[in-house]
Amino acid sequence: MKLYRLITGPDDSAFCHRVSLALSKGWELAGSPAYAFDAKEGVMKCAQPITKVVHGVDYDPSMKLGEQ
């Protein structure tokens, strides 16, 4: 099964660490990051899609994808 996540957040080091942690757990980048200015908060926000193939597990909507 292939899992999908979209990591989002302010464009800061914490966001980069979240993506790096996911990559260290076997997730792979699935396209380019996206950036947008959040005028309400006055900050840049980013999003990075990632995917991971997990063998021997069936998809269940109650899965906590960050723990896979």
Beta strands, then each sheet from edge to edge (+ up, - down):
strand 1: 2-10
strand 2: 28-29
strand 3: 34-38
strand 4: 43-53
sheet 1: 1+ 4- 2+
sheet 2: 1+ 4- 3+
end
